[in-house]
Every structure is written in C-alpha cells, then in structure tokens.
Amino acid sequence: MTRLGKMILPFACILLLASCTTQRYVLQEKKIADFANYESGQTFFLQGIGQTQHIDAAQVCGGKNKVAAVEFHQSVLDILLAVLTNGLYTPRTVGVYCAR
C-alpha cells in the first residue's frame, strides 16, 4: 500500500463510522415549530467534562409555557473535529423550538 493510501484509509474509516447525533427534549409534542427559533453553536474542551453552558429557553420563547422542545445536535463535521483533536475540542449546536 502506498504512503498516501495509508494516510487516507484511517480518515475514510472515521468518516464511515462517524454519524451525526441529536438529542431532543420535547415538552409540548403537538405544538413544536417547524424550525428552531434560536440556534447557537457551543464549544466544549476535553469532551465537555465538568463544563456547562446555559440558554434560557423561556426567555427565547417569551415564557416557560411557550417552550416546545430543546435540541442538541452534533454534525459529522463536529464529531470529526472531536476525533481529530482526540476530544480536546468538542463542538455542538443547540436549538430551541417555541410552541406555535
């Protein structure tokens, strides 16, 4: 196997094994908006151990009764960055969905 092939093979395996991940916390299932009313990237280091970032979903939606769902998402690129940095840099995206 050539040197280039040896370098490409591990990255191809990472891309094949990596997938996106989404966690959604639903508060009002029938009232979820079709798009996120608020979306922001969050940066964590050392895989986020002992770290928190807060978003006031009630403030975003104009009251706690208007929050329909909160979602956390890691794309393939986010996971690839975490793998390439061995967990030193771990980005993710958070979205807040307000009730219709």
N, C-alpha and C positions, 0 to 999 in steps of 0.2 A: 504494500500500500504506500502511496506517495505521501510526502510530508503534508501536503495540502489536504489530502483525504483524511489523514489522522487528525487534522485540526477541525475539519468540517463535521466529521462524524459525531463528536460529543455535542456540538451545537445543534445538529439535526435531531439527536436523541432528546435533548432538552426541549426543543420546540414540539416534538411529537408527544412528549409526556406532560408538557405544561398545558394547562387549560385555565379558563377564567373561573372565578368563584364569586358567588353572590349570596349574601345573607340578607333576607328581608324580614322585618318585624312588622306585621300587619296589625293595625289597631281597629280599623274600620274597613272591612273587606269590600263591601259593596260601593264604597264612596271613593276609591282610590283614583286619583287623577291619572291621565294617560302619560304624563311627562312629569319629571321631577321639578318641583317649584324652586328647589335650591340644590345645587350640586357643587361640590368642592373637593379638591384633592387634599389628601392628608399624607404627611411624611412621618415615617417612624424609622428609628435606628435600632439595631440589634434585635430585629424581628418584633419590635414594639413591646418588649418585656418591661413591665412596670411603667409604661407610658400611656397617657390618656389625652384625648383631645375632645373638647365639648362643643356641641352645637345645640342651641336652644331651639328645638323644633317648634315649640309653642309660639315663640317669637316670630319664626319664619312664617307660620301659618295664621298668625293672628289670634291665637288661643289654643289651649291644650285639647279642646274638644274638636278642633279642626284638623288635627294631625291624623292622616290616614295610614301612613307607613313610613318607615325609615329603612334605607337600604345601604349596605356596604358592598363594594364591588372591587375585585382585583382583576384587571385585564391580563391577557397573555404577556403583554409588554411589562406590566408591573411585576408579574411573577418571574419573568426572565431577568429583570433588573435585580430582584431579590436573590435569585440563584447565582447570577454572575458576581454579585458582591458578597456572596456567602451569608446573606441575611443582615449585612451591615446597614443596607438601605432597603426599606420595605414600604413602597408607596401603596395607597389605596384611595378609592373615591367613595364619598358618602353622598347620599341623595335623600332629600326629604320630600315626601309626597303629601300634599294637603288634600282634604276632602273636597269634592266637587261642590 
